[in-house]
Amino acid sequence: MKEKLYTIPVNDAFNEQCECPICFMRKTLEINAIDFTMGPSYMEDDIRAETDKIGFCSYHVNKLYENQNRLGLALMLKTHMDKTIKDLEKISATSKLSSPSLFKKKTEATGVKTYIDHLDKSCFICEKIDNTFDRYIVTLFSLYQNDADFRNKFNSSNGFCTSHYGLLHDEASKYLQGERLQEFIKDLNTIYINNMKRVRDDLSWFIDKFDYRYVNEPWKNAKDALPRAMIKTNSSLDHLNSQQN
């Protein structure tokens, strides 16, 4: 199958010897989104309008800080704070609070709470990642449906983290039908379980190596079992930053 815009990163992720190619795709998108945000784009009016409006989640604001472009981050946070102050001054000036009566519960959120709740759930980086990540997942199913080479690559992968196993399992019926759907679910289940057992066994040997009885035994594949287990159980692929730099 001829590679197109979204097939390249999907194939690239499955070419990596990692414990979850879906994690790899998402982490790569995150790195690219942070680099984009902290590059010259933060001075563009349309980008700043978005970051001023929705801000960043606590996780990604820390990732932006680690990027070392402190001036760029300061400028974005300053104008975001300017907008937040202006909006909340306007909302709070017109918002009326009333205590719930003995027989009537308070059911409507104040304008202040609604605004802050929306802000707490929004993040420029998350949205940028999600918009492309969703297309990657659609592309994955298209490749599985139409590309025999990709199906072989899928089946020879190291499996997936539990979260992304669940994602693929739940999304499959939207994009595959009939025998191909049943084939995919069977392949997915086999790959996930077999590779979870593989990493679980490596982790068991890692634990055994702390026992004096095994101190002189070879490590086998267990030296990096703990970070690989973290990927399988918690989609923890932060170390990808250091691998790609």
KATA-V996522 format. One record per helix or strand. SS is the DSSP state (A for helix, B for strand). FROM is the first residue (numbers start at 1). TO is the last residue. Records with the same first field share a line. If there is no record, write none. Layout:
SS->FROM-TO  FROM-TO
This chain:
A->5-15  21-38  40-43  45-54  58-66  70-94  111-120  124-146  148-155  162-175  178-208  212-214  225-234  240-244
B->101-101  104-104
